[in-house]
Amino acid sequence: MYWLLVMLWFLETRGATLYNGGPILGEQIDLVDVPEDIQTGTPLPDWLGSTPDRDADHSNPSSPVGPLDAISPDAPEDRSGIDFREREPLDEIEHIEPKQWSDRPDIVPTRGTFPSSTQSTPRRVPDPTTLAQKNPSTQRYPVVTIPPPTATVDEVFCDFGPLPVQSLCEWQNGKGALEWVPGTGLGTNWLGGPSTDSTAGTIEGGYAFIETSQLPAKDLKTKSPGGLLHSPQLGSTGVSGTCFMFKYAMDGLSSAGLRVLLHTGVDENSIKKERPEESPIENATNISNCNPPTALSEERVLWHAQYYMLGTWQQAQILYTYPDIHSLIIEGVPVDVGDPSRLYRGYIAIDDIDLQPGAACTGFCNFAGGFCDWNNDVDDDFDWTISRGSGNPTTGPAMDSSSDRATAGGYAFIDSSFPRRPGDVAKLISTSFPATGPDTPMCMHFWFHMFGSGIGTLKIYVRHFRSLDAQLHDIWGLSGNAGNAWFMSEVTVSSLDDFQLIFEASVGNTGMGDIAIDDITFTQGVCPVSPQVAAPIIRDCTFEVDECDWINSRDPDRVEWERVASQVLSPRNQRKPYSNGHTVSRRNEYFLGLGRARGGPRSNSGGTAQLVSRETKGSNEPMCITFWYFMFEAFIDSTGPSLGVLRVFVQPVGETLIGSKPIWQLYNNQGPTWNYGQANINERRNFNVVFEGTWGPNRASGSIGIDDIAFYTGNCTVRPISAMVKAEDCSFEKGLCGWENITSIGSDRTVTWQQAFAAHRPAQLLDKTFGATGDFVFFDIFTNNQKLSEVQLRSPVIGVSPDTEAICFTFWFAAFGVEESTTLRIIKIGVDDGANENKNGNANGNGDSERELLWSLTAKGFNNPRPVWTAAQVTIEARAPYRLILEGSASNGGFAIDDIKFQSQACPIRPVAAQPVASNS
């Protein structure tokens, strides 16, 4: 009994010291990972900040205040001035530095740790928000990582707003050298950007753009030389993927390209949504305030800007899949800072950004979640199937065309093993596509895999809906073993009617011949067939391998088109880097350049080379030829440009080019970059296409080149508009181009229109086209009796287009001789199909009744000791076919004429003094 009383007394007097405020055995506390020093009663590290009271407590072992009293609601305020009563009970524990938690690993967010995982790597941010509860069995506290909030479709959409409210919406600038800014057409000549937006096509509509001529600060550290625009944080796309759509436009010498990047993982440059207020989640880490290590994320190129038309809005669509948190980045790329073109104004603009389910990208398919808009034909021998990897190492791919094995999906293929037989065919048919516009064909990109000893044939057909019995039109085809690899391919798709596309694969001579396709995508614009051997008719050509059946014609000038490497041009003059519209950039290492006369120095002038296609079958359907061209002379002297001329002809089989009119034509310098050209072909007879290059005097070194020739079905417009050629256009290099000299020749044979050449030209005048000695027309009249004489040059019949209201007739003139008596007039006469025209060009011989004076000018003010060329123009309004007459009169003097051209637009009269004062001559 005595010993029992002693024990009770001992416990009563010593209990506080033994327990020291700590929990008794089996008691559950709210602390997170209580460290060993707390459990053993040793002083806590000073992570709460030092206070006099706390220092006194720690220095006095007999103090009644224990370590746990520091987090009591009744504890005194610390130096930060924050009342402990205003804090949550665990606020102090949340601010423990990770390095002070001696026996637990640090927790960092990774791409693979959502929603719950841990990893032992250094933490970048010292203040994570951690909520956890004690695990009694292990004394360790697992952490659940909360993914950052992701954006909805409505939050990603942005049309950048009309005036006066404009913004980047939820998109945000990243660490680029240039910044995306909202703009409108009202500021296009002030701040830059297009003249109208894409949404409404008005100057008040908004868009985002970067001014590419701006130069970044020298000490600025950036991730990109251009502008980076980051989307809000996005979640998993799901198996069907996401369709990312937007409009873009580019213009100016300083703009180089545009691309879209996929940023995997948490993006520190994405705008974080505020999380709605909610009760704390136990056992969780909020990483929305954390900056994850850069090694945990990466950026992949999803898309490059396609063959764009400068200054016009283009549509872009991108189908992509990603299973985790990510963001999208739109990157505008200017030319290099050291490029002289960087000094010139330019812009890259975007508008109407939208994210939709993958099905919104019509025809796109990566076969991860099925066949998308494609279906197996019910009338073929067997079906295409979807696989994630071949089970036979002797045929078929090991995985899809993706380079990332972790996120690789499926692909479509034909299984050629039993019970298949040689020649069996499987067809995969697309959804219906609307007819393509005359200037808006599509380029279809896809990957194919053809590996095995018994590979058959893979073909692509277009099925037109113009009639029920319309035949399939093959546009791509390849046979045989291509090796155990995925290959990128592309082909232009166009149709005058609604249409479908068909992938047809056939079984080869053995069962070891699986054929697979993957990642079908579409972009606007044309693309040469790739690989070039897949073209049913070899006429598309990139010149990367050879000349693709295009041949040089032999001529006395000994000048040829030569396949040369792009490195012969300076970096400024090489192809712009992002121009083929797909993530895998097709090489642009070779092109065809106009060579020089053999055996002569580079400065030699003159010489013509012709590149002739193989014979093409004529058709009732219109055809468009597209290509890229380069015409640049670095120096132009006072006499004007002198590079040369590039022409495109359509030559019917059996005829010569003599007397043929080109369908596309450009003269001299066209700038330091490659440009896109196209022309329409309407020919029912079989024909050849001819590219003709002719050197001018070329007083300074220059280059003429062509590249990436492609064809498609469509009645396209000529691009650029300055390359349009009409039958009545003439620069007089190859004769009079259909114009007739109808002057009544009397005893004096010099009283007429004459063609100039080196030894026969007035006042040593050089031609306007090249500054050469000849190739223009003139009249130079001298009479002893000072009697006026007239000369007349009549045009061919000029047709009228129903959609053209006015024509601008342009030409260049030079005057010489006695000023007052020397006159040049432009007269329009009608054409009567039932009447014969007399020698004066009147349609019915009724004198001046059908003559309309359009333009009249004397040599007064234009006569110089050394004549100079002056530009002239006048508008012609006509609703019926007509002719023009260039009528000159003089007693001592004359006029020279060069570079006649007709353009479909109205224009003011020039010079102003040429305004006619009478209704007839």
BAVEXDO-864431 format. One record per residue (C-alpha): residue in one letter; x, y, z. Coordinates in steps of 0.001 Angstrom, whole numbers, padded with zeros to 6 digits, always signed. Example, Ala and Ser with C-alpha at 12.3 -4.5 7.8 and 13.67 -1.06 7.14 Angstrom:
A+012300-004500+007800;S+013670-001060+007140;
This chain:
M+000000+000000+000000;Y+002857+002325+000901;W+004559+001791-002430;L+001299+002441-004231;L+000942+005873-002562;V+004535+006722-003502;M+003861+005908-007158;L+000723+008068-007265;W+002604+011000-005752;F+005448+010620-008236;L+003105+010625-011237;E+001169+013610-009975;T+004246+015782-009477;R+006277+014701-012547;G+003603+014181-015233;A+004007+017535-016961;T+007732+017043-017316;L+007412+013526-018703;Y+004741+014341-021258;N+005699+017975-021811;G+002388+018705-023541;G+002889+015871-026049;P+000316+013287-026929;I-000091+010172-024973;L+000183+006802-026632;G-002559+006267-029212;E-003538+009938-029427;Q-004133+011266-032991;I-002759+014766-033646;D-003220+017149-036579;L+000455+017712-037269;V+001965+016827-040594;D+005117+014707-040469;V+006132+015661-036948;P+009943+015665-036975;E+012063+013699-034601;D+013143+016830-032746;I+009517+017630-031860;Q+008819+014070-030747;T+011874+013973-028481;G+011280+017406-027004;T+014367+019110-028448;P+013972+022741-029508;L+012357+023375-032890;P+014336+025078-035646;D+013582+028757-035779;W+011396+028524-038929;L+008702+030633-037307;G+010996+033620-036875;S+012750+034544-033657;T+010852+036389-030891;P+012029+037324-027425;D+009413+035145-025816;R+010316+032165-027883;D+014023+032650-027283;A+013369+032792-023575;D+011295+029640-023722;H+013939+027714-025596;S+016698+028855-023316;N+014884+027807-020135;P+014391+024039-019937;S+012042+024431-017028;S+009687+026709-018900;P+006126+025412-018815;V+005662+026261-022500;G+006410+023258-024732;P+007146+023189-028479;L+003549+022460-029367;D+002328+025517-027538;A+003841+027582-030350;I+000902+026723-032563;S-001724+027235-029897;P-004478+029681-030829;D-003602+031613-027654;A+000056+032089-028568;P+001361+035661-028882;E+001739+037343-032294;D+005002+036863-034171;R+007133+039613-035776;S+005262+039422-039076;G+002308+041095-037443;I-000102+038337-038423;D-002456+037316-035668;F-002256+033618-034964;R-005980+033622-034417;E-006451+034677-038062;R-004486+031675-039315;E-005589+028165-039999;P-004222+025702-037450;L-001778+024255-039978;D-000474+027509-041487;E+002810+027347-039609;I+003490+023756-040609;E+002808+024651-044236;H+005767+027038-044159;I+008330+024462-043072;E+011264+024518-045480;P+011643+021183-047287;K+015307+020930-046244;Q+014180+020928-042596;W+012041+017833-043112;S+015016+015585-042663;D+013547+012175-043318;R+011098+012766-046180;P+011797+013359-049870;D+010831+016607-051528;I+007673+016604-053612;V+007800+018140-057090;P+005184+018192-059858;T+005951+016223-063017;R+004105+015473-066216;G+003439+012003-064932;T+002381+012812-061369;F-001193+013932-061842;P-003114+013519-059708;S-001012+011666-057124;S+002680+010888-057138;T+005960+011923-055592;Q+009477+012250-056899;S+012797+013018-055227;T+014173+015946-057186;P+015148+019427-055979;R+012246+021729-055346;R+012336+025084-057094;V+009715+026814-054970;P+010217+026783-051180;D+006582+027427-050245;P+004281+024651-051466;T+000790+024498-050071;T+000563+021086-048433;L-002359+019558-046579;A-001957+016061-045177;Q-002811+013870-042262;K-000609+011597-040227;N-000213+007992-041267;P+000004+006144-037955;S+001498+003014-039425;T+004471+004552-041199;Q+004741+008074-039761;R+005005+009178-043469;Y+002474+011377-045126;P+001710+010716-048856;V+000863+013812-050891;V-001820+014143-053558;T-000923+016659-056294;I-003797+018769-057565;P-003481+019529-061302;P-003649+023224-062161;P-007023+024399-063439;T-007534+024017-067173;A-009429+026243-069581;T-012755+025592-071244;V-013372+025944-074970;D-015051+029313-074439;E-011996+030622-072625;V-009660+029625-075459;F-011800+031203-078196;C-010681+034691-079172;D-011560+037060-082003;F-009623+039854-080249;G-012671+042086-080160;P-013737+045042-082295;L-013130+048625-081329;P-013137+049969-078671;V-012712+046761-076624;Q-009696+044748-077719;S-007586+042251-075844;L-005656+039003-076163;C-008469+037266-074218;E-006979+034472-072084;W-003868+034221-074251;Q-000620+035638-072931;N+002748+036687-074302;G+005671+034430-073462;K+009414+034946-073400;G+009819+036004-077014;A+011841+038872-078399;L+008661+040399-079883;E+005224+040797-078345;W+001811+040016-079776;V-000503+043014-079480;P-004162+043561-080391;G-004765+045799-083388;T-007247+046922-086042;G-007102+048067-089633;L-007344+051666-088475;G-003770+051439-087236;T-002289+049466-090109;N-000263+052434-091413;W+000634+053537-087909;L+001369+050506-085758;G+001191+047782-088413;G-000983+044761-089128;P-003500+043915-091902;S-005956+046523-093198;T-008986+044425-092148;D-009710+041654-089696;S-010764+038137-090679;T-013959+037961-088611;A-015941+040762-090228;G-013576+041983-092918;T-013752+045548-091585;I-011144+048052-090469;E-012757+048213-087015;G-012441+044474-086380;G-009711+043216-084083;Y-006842+040778-084464;A-003474+040094-082838;F-000196+040765-084625;I+003521+041320-084255;E+005457+043993-086149;T+008346+041981-087594;S+010641+044933-088293;Q+011031+045690-084589;L+014413+044895-083085;P+014691+043389-079584;A+016816+044902-076841;K+020419+043720-077023;D+020537+042466-073427;L+017158+040727-073597;K+017274+036977-072937;T+014520+035210-074839;K+013427+031755-075893;S+012500+032851-079424;P+013628+035608-081812;G+009943+036172-082627;G+006723+036418-080637;L+005294+033643-078443;L+001569+033657-077642;H+000582+031077-075008;S-002862+029574-074627;P-004480+028998-071247;Q-003580+025721-069547;L-005330+022836-071314;G-006215+019360-070123;S-006162+016031-071935;T-007528+016119-075475;G-009085+012689-075135;V-008687+009916-077630;S-010515+011813-080393;G-008117+014749-080154;T-008661+018484-080363;C-009171+020563-083498;F-007281+023852-083203;M-008483+026435-085739;F-007411+029976-086502;K-006844+032475-089328;Y-003485+034017-090140;A-001977+036563-092503;M+001604+037621-093238;D+003166+040360-095305;G+006355+042356-095673;L+009985+041535-096300;S+010741+041120-092601;S+008209+038320-091969;A+009617+034804-092225;G+007018+032345-090957;L+004494+031146-088420;R+004265+027922-086459;V+002265+026285-083665;L+004002+024483-080790;L+002664+021993-078245;H+004034+022736-074773;T+003756+019616-072604;G+003371+019933-068869;V+002617+023017-066807;D+003250+026248-068710;E+004447+029089-066525;N+003441+031550-069249;S-000176+030411-069404;I-002736+032459-067551;K-003830+030534-064461;K-007513+030570-063677;E-008470+031478-060144;R-009698+028367-058347;P-013188+028881-056889;E-013325+029008-053114;E-013799+025582-051669;S-012993+023667-048531;P-009359+022558-048174;I-008558+019223-049715;E-006756+016997-047344;N-003640+015148-048380;A-003025+017398-051412;T-000418+019721-052953;N-001548+022675-055062;I+001008+023237-057823;S-000717+026167-059461;N+001747+028461-057712;C+004736+026281-058474;N+007158+026741-061334;P+008057+023230-062470;P+011602+022562-063619;T+012047+023131-067329;A+013301+019576-067739;L+009801+018338-066972;S+008289+019974-070055;E+009064+020163-073737;E+007765+021798-076907;R+006921+020049-080141;V+006190+021627-083509;L+002628+020831-084600;W+002369+022988-087713;H+004218+025386-090006;A+002627+028109-092104;Q+001705+026809-095509;Y+002295+028302-098956;Y+000769+031604-098022;M-000469+034468-100124;L+001080+037608-098727;G-001424+040026-097255;T-004464+037712-097344;W-006137+035829-094505;Q-005655+032046-094576;Q-007460+029281-092673;A-005451+026849-090540;Q-006670+023651-088866;I-004610+021342-086655;L-005721+018009-085167;Y-003599+016839-082252;T-003821+014529-079246;Y-002106+014694-075890;P-003145+012759-072767;D-001972+015201-070096;I-001835+018830-069140;H-000399+021081-071851;S-000696+024406-073669;L-000452+025669-077243;I+002002+028328-078387;I+001655+030416-081556;E+005084+031593-082673;G+005567+034362-085220;V+009026+034276-086780;P+010747+037306-088343;V+013839+037148-090530;D+017180+037226-088742;V+018253+040470-087125;G+021286+040609-089417;D+019181+040252-092567;P+018836+043567-094445;S+015142+042730-094948;R+014604+043114-091190;L+014665+046890-091689;Y+011488+046759-093774;R+008003+046813-092284;G+006099+043570-092043;Y+003593+041760-089887;I+002329+038347-088824;A-001313+038399-087704;I-003798+035871-086288;D-007549+035963-085729;D-010549+033801-084799;I-008756+031321-082533;D-010947+028383-081568;L-010662+024902-080057;Q-013251+022253-080917;P-013545+018461-080609;G-011405+016540-083062;A-014375+015786-085332;A-014497+019487-086270;C-011368+018939-088409;T-013184+017282-091307;G-011201+014478-092888;F-008356+014619-090362;C-007519+011347-088624;N-004710+009891-086519;F-006560+006580-085974;A-006063+006701-082207;G-009788+006544-081514;G-011106+004883-084661;F-011527+005740-088341;C-012817+009310-087729;D-014568+010512-090921;W-013340+007528-092923;N-015205+004262-093539;N-014507+000901-095112;D-016119+000330-098495;V-018798-002345-098461;D-018032-003433-102043;D-014330-004258-101684;D-012692-007608-100845;F-011775-006946-097213;D-011423-004125-094699;W-008799-001825-093327;T-008168-002371-089629;I-006522-000367-086842;S-003438-001500-084979;R-000983-000079-082466;G+001958-002156-083644;S+002682-005097-085917;G+002964-008570-084468;N+005126-009698-087368;P+008684-008281-087600;T+008881-009103-091316;T+006114-006662-092244;G+004157-003780-090794;P+005355-000959-088517;A+006385-001424-084907;M+004354+001644-083880;D+002515+004530-085464;S+004197+007472-087193;S+004615+009395-083939;S+008141+009952-082683;D+006995+009765-079052;R+006532+006150-078010;A+004829+007159-074775;T+001958+008914-076549;A+001929+006897-079776;G-001528+005924-080976;G-002913+003726-083718;Y-002729+003536-087487;A-004832+002001-090251;F-003434-000959-092190;I-004328-003916-094363;D-003434-007370-093097;S-002156-009295-096104;S-001877-012652-094322;F-004283-015586-094718;P-007066-015662-095824;R-006074-012825-098131;R-005085-013629-101705;P-002893-011687-104159;G-004885-008901-105763;D-007449-008527-102951;V-008382-004861-102506;A-009423-002857-099433;K-010848+000670-099778;L-011082+003354-097133;I-013508+006134-098128;S-013613+009633-096700;T-016602+011736-095819;S-017942+014059-098516;F-015967+017245-099160;P-017429+020361-100821;A-016030+021485-104166;T-012787+023404-103850;G-012650+026996-105008;P-010761+028011-108153;D-007962+029495-106043;T-008308+027330-102907;P-007264+023729-103516;M-006300+021493-100594;C-003057+019752-099828;M-003504+016363-098161;H-000631+015195-095970;F-000315+011644-094662;W+002238+009062-093589;F+002578+005655-095223;H+004455+002470-094333;M+005047-000199-097000;F+007411-002869-095738;G+007559-006543-096608;S+008522-008971-099329;G+005052-009023-100866;I+003942-005385-100859;G+001143-004611-103290;T-000068-001147-104320;L-001375+001876-102457;K-003415+004372-104471;I-005489+007485-103802;Y-008534+008305-105907;V-010930+011247-106129;R-014600+010340-106629;H-016494+013271-108165;F-020230+013649-107518;R-021015+015270-110860;S-022769+012078-112031;L-023521+008611-110722;D-021244+006964-113272;A-018326+009370-112891;Q-015031+007508-113042;L-012515+007561-110245;H-009596+009883-110846;D-006275+008634-109506;I-004001+011302-108020;W-001352+009232-106189;G+000012+005699-106420;L+002971+003649-105206;S+003934-000034-105375;G+006557-002286-103843;N+008673-002429-100729;A+009668+001018-099422;G+011583-000162-096356;N+010781-000507-092671;A+010056+003176-092018;W+007261+005723-092083;F+007386+008217-094962;M+005713+011583-095219;S+003666+012189-098364;E+001458+014907-099788;V-000740+015497-102809;T-002925+018357-104055;V-006674+017690-103946;S-009156+019732-106008;S-012524+019222-107676;L-015159+021273-109462;D-017852+019220-107686;D-018406+017706-104266;F-016120+014726-103878;Q-014740+011897-101749;L-011214+010571-101330;I-010423+006849-101436;F-007349+005037-100105;E-007109+001753-102019;A-004583-000884-100933;S-004064-004198-102673;V-002385-007395-101476;G+000894-008325-103156;N+002162-011734-104201;T+002799-012998-100639;G+001275-012589-097208;M+004241-010503-096046;G+003020-007185-097384;D+001068-005093-094897;I+000412-001477-095949;A-000286+001192-093320;I-001312+004866-093300;D-001445+007390-090457;D-002019+011061-089541;I-004148+012328-092419;T-004295+016136-092396;F-005248+018923-094790;T-004025+022453-095438;Q-005101+025121-097883;G-002953+025554-100951;V-001118+023380-103428;C+001786+021000-102938;P+003773+018993-105485;V+003144+015248-105284;S+005530+013625-102822;P+007316+011336-103391;Q+007484+012431-106999;V+007378+008832-108278;A+003857+008567-106824;A+002426+011021-109390;P+000302+009250-112063;I+001629+011774-114586;I+005113+013058-113850;R+004664+016805-114122;D+004763+018049-110507;C+008362+018634-109511;T+010341+019945-106529;F+013717+019384-108282;E+015109+017840-105107;V+015977+014583-106930;D+016042+015462-110628;E+014120+017414-113284;C+011089+015026-113259;D+010820+014575-117053;W+011054+018303-117732;I+013660+018805-120459;N+015717+021678-121821;S+015101+022570-125449;R+018220+023068-127553;D+018626+026559-128975;P+021441+028560-130549;D+021924+030704-127438;R+023480+027757-125588;V+021592+028759-122434;E+019876+026117-120293;W+017895+025761-117117;E+020252+024244-114547;R+019471+022373-111341;V+021436+024201-108650;A+021677+024129-104853;S+019953+026904-102923;Q+023292+027665-101247;V+024355+029554-104381;L+021977+032254-103191;S+022658+034355-100143;P+020678+033423-097013;R+018501+036465-097615;N+017447+035102-101009;Q+016792+031495-100050;R+013345+030021-099575;K+011500+031168-096472;P+011877+028406-093883;Y+008241+027665-093021;S+006287+027315-096209;N+004941+023815-096724;G+002242+023629-094095;H+003337+020529-092212;T+005394+019588-089217;V+007939+017746-091335;S+009490+020412-093520;R+010092+019183-097018;R+013598+019998-098171;N+014162+023054-100310;E+017764+022392-101231;Y+017553+022594-105041;F+015819+024675-107684;L+016161+025376-111406;G+018163+028485-112266;L+018539+030185-115632;G+022101+029521-116736;R+024447+031765-118618;A+025769+031331-122116;R+028456+028673-122017;G+031987+029871-122329;G+031122+033488-121566;P+031521+035546-118423;R+028627+035855-116016;S+027980+039423-117117;N+027181+038397-120687;S+023720+039551-121693;G+021109+037859-123817;G+020206+034249-124281;T+016972+032271-123889;A+016314+028873-122312;Q+013132+026822-122527;L+012026+024108-120093;V+009421+021830-121660;S+007073+019454-119839;R+006077+016053-121089;E+002910+015905-123183;T-000269+016540-121191;K-003690+015372-122305;G-006109+018155-123150;S-009341+018444-121228;N-012605+020344-121106;E-011869+021066-117451;P-009739+024083-116602;M-006314+023442-115125;C-004072+025625-112996;I-000284+025528-112960;T+001443+026798-109801;F+005105+027404-109056;W+007533+029541-107080;Y+009799+032010-108854;F+012802+034133-108003;M+013780+037204-110039;F+016286+039464-108332;E+018977+041890-109396;A+020871+043386-106516;F+021758+046615-108301;I+019724+048715-110756;D+021517+051576-112508;S+020121+054862-113777;T+018956+053351-117066;G+016526+051075-115220;P+016173+047326-114525;S+017858+044949-116922;L+017465+041431-115491;G+015310+039719-118090;V+011904+038111-118488;L+010230+034881-117311;R+007305+033522-119325;V+005016+030492-119213;F+003563+029195-122487;V+001015+026529-123389;Q+002204+024902-126611;P-000275+022612-128408;V+001368+019455-129683;G+002516+019886-133271;E+002804+023678-133092;T+005744+025960-132409;L+006112+028794-129928;I+006493+031324-132736;G+003431+033533-132552;S+002174+031879-129337;K+001051+034119-126501;P+002287+033441-122952;I-000218+032768-120163;W+002082+034274-117506;Q+004856+036853-117841;L+007002+038982-115543;Y+009901+041305-116268;N+013021+042152-114289;N+013467+042527-110567;Q+010650+041126-108377;G+012329+041453-104992;P+014876+039574-102870;T+012601+036665-101877;W+010851+033785-103567;N+007270+034469-104666;Y+004258+032333-105522;G+002856+032303-109060;Q-000039+030603-110835;A-001762+030722-114214;N-004834+029205-115815;I-004694+026627-118638;N-007703+026052-120915;E-006629+023740-123722;R-008635+020873-125218;R-005788+019688-127412;N-002811+017811-126034;F-000155+020286-125020;N+003205+020957-123411;V+003920+023628-120817;V+007031+025724-121494;F+008935+027883-118997;E+010968+030396-120978;G+013654+032541-119368;T+015422+035296-121256;W+018333+037342-119973;G+018200+041084-120461;P+021346+043211-120675;N+021730+042411-116953;R+024313+045075-116268;A+024546+043849-112682;S+024667+040236-111595;G+021185+038778-111012;S+019310+035481-110779;I+016173+033947-112281;G+014848+030669-110818;I+011768+028448-110594;D+010809+025741-108110;D+007997+023484-106850;I+005859+023172-109984;A+002394+021692-109347;F-000927+021322-111198;Y-004537+021114-110042;T-008050+021258-111487;G-009584+024719-111293;N-010124+027953-113197;C-007618+029948-111156;T-006777+033607-111433;V-003312+034739-112460;R-000982+035514-109556;P+000545+037936-109132;I-001898+040143-110990;S+001004+041915-112718;A+001875+038650-114470;M-001434+038536-116339;V-000959+038526-120086;K-003544+039604-122646;A-003264+038996-126370;E-002939+042721-126995;D-000087+043224-124487;C+003243+043871-126162;S+006807+044855-125295;F+007899+044448-128956;E+010712+042001-128233;K+009233+039428-130597;G+007558+041573-133202;L+004308+043518-133019;C+002295+040926-131005;G-000748+041194-133289;W-000689+044963-133650;E-000817+046137-137308;N+000718+049081-139077;I-002217+050404-141161;T-000529+053597-142341;S-001043+054315-146035;I+002512+054099-147356;G+003174+056570-150130;S+006399+057627-151743;D+008099+058221-148369;R+008523+054871-146689;T+009741+056499-143448;V+006283+057920-142775;T+005088+054884-140833;W+005437+053080-137513;Q+008813+051369-137384;Q+010438+048801-135096;A+013688+049894-133447;F+016928+047934-133369;A+020516+048724-132437;A+021423+050620-135630;H+018011+052127-136202;R+016548+054122-133312;P+015783+057799-132767;A+018139+059939-130681;Q+020012+056820-129483;L+016991+055960-127339;L+017209+052718-125314;D+014127+050564-124887;K+012070+050870-121704;T+011875+047155-120898;F+015556+046417-120352;G+017393+049631-121244;A+018685+047798-124297;T+019341+049006-127854;G+016042+048224-129518;D+012709+046437-129036;F+010209+049299-129210;V+008183+050998-131960;F+008337+054633-133081;F+007510+057075-135827;D+009920+059848-136848;I+008564+062134-139569;F+010448+064864-141394;T+008881+066699-144365;N+010449+069480-146390;N+007146+071318-146864;Q+006258+071053-143125;K+003033+069294-144036;L+001590+067106-141295;S+001644+063384-141964;E-000285+060721-140022;V+000658+057183-139031;Q-001595+054521-137464;L-000884+051372-135461;R-003983+049212-134857;S-004457+046653-132084;P-005950+043193-132505;V-009617+042814-131577;I-009961+043208-127831;G-012672+041083-126239;V-014798+042168-123302;S-015340+040088-120187;P-018874+040254-118706;D-017477+040755-115197;T-015065+043529-116219;E-016446+047061-116209;A-013303+048949-117164;I-009832+048351-118576;C-006727+050380-117825;F-004588+050778-120958;T-000996+051535-119938;F+002103+052237-121998;W+005355+054234-121994;F+006151+057005-124486;A+009089+059228-125428;A+008696+062409-127544;F+011177+064195-129807;G+011127+066847-132558;V+009121+070059-133006;E+006836+070280-129990;E+003613+071890-131230;S+003194+069898-134429;T+004055+066462-133002;T+000976+064711-131559;L+000035+061242-130318;R-003595+060124-129935;I-005350+056987-128603;I-008579+056240-130443;K-011151+053498-129779;I-013130+052056-132685;G-015934+049527-132632;V-015861+046128-134311;D-018769+045102-136533;D-018705+041380-137191;G-020683+041797-140438;A-018624+044580-141957;N-015250+044780-143557;E-012738+047134-142045;N-011039+049626-144278;K-007422+050534-144159;N-008018+053336-141675;G-009401+050950-139144;N-013010+052053-139294;A-015387+049198-138703;N-017833+050153-141407;G-016083+052826-143416;N-018328+055624-142210;G-015499+058002-141440;D-015260+059182-137844;S-018726+058114-136702;E-017374+055278-134532;R-014121+056882-133499;E-013813+057828-129819;L-010822+059914-128794;L-009525+058685-125414;W-006116+060317-125035;S-004268+063100-126882;L-000907+064749-126206;T+001553+067004-128023;A+005300+066850-127534;K+005285+070226-125815;G+007123+069948-122526;F+008352+066412-123243;N+010910+067123-125963;N+014441+066918-124600;P+017829+066747-126333;R+017901+063206-124998;P+014360+061760-124875;V+013157+060024-121701;W+010407+057479-121156;T+007192+058684-119498;A+004346+056557-118136;A+000873+056961-119626;Q-002530+055404-118960;V-006213+055819-119729;T-009433+054005-118796;I-011381+052192-121505;E-015063+051437-120967;A-016606+049026-123444;R-019392+046465-123513;A-018557+045121-126955;P-015334+044075-128662;Y-013221+046953-129889;R-009843+047977-131253;L-007417+050739-130362;I-005491+052910-132812;L-002246+054633-131885;E-002357+057610-134220;G+000590+059959-134620;S+001030+063124-136654;A+004081+065353-137207;S+005982+067414-139700;N+009300+067219-137896;G+009417+064811-134954;G+007792+061738-133527;F+006900+059478-130593;A+008255+056109-129407;I+006016+053517-127671;D+006946+050541-125472;D+005504+048081-122943;I+001815+048173-123838;K-000359+046465-121235;F-004094+046062-120480;Q-005239+045626-116874;S-008726+044895-115527;Q-009354+048036-113495;A-010138+051712-113863;C-007351+054283-113646;P-006968+058075-113887;I-005622+059525-117099;R-001864+060200-117213;P-000313+062590-117973;V-003106+064969-116986;A-002327+067067-120076;A-003422+064129-122256;Q-007092+064760-121442;P-008836+064952-124826;V-010507+068269-125582;A-012587+067047-128493;S-014762+064035-129215;N-012787+063146-132341;S-009419+063656-133908;
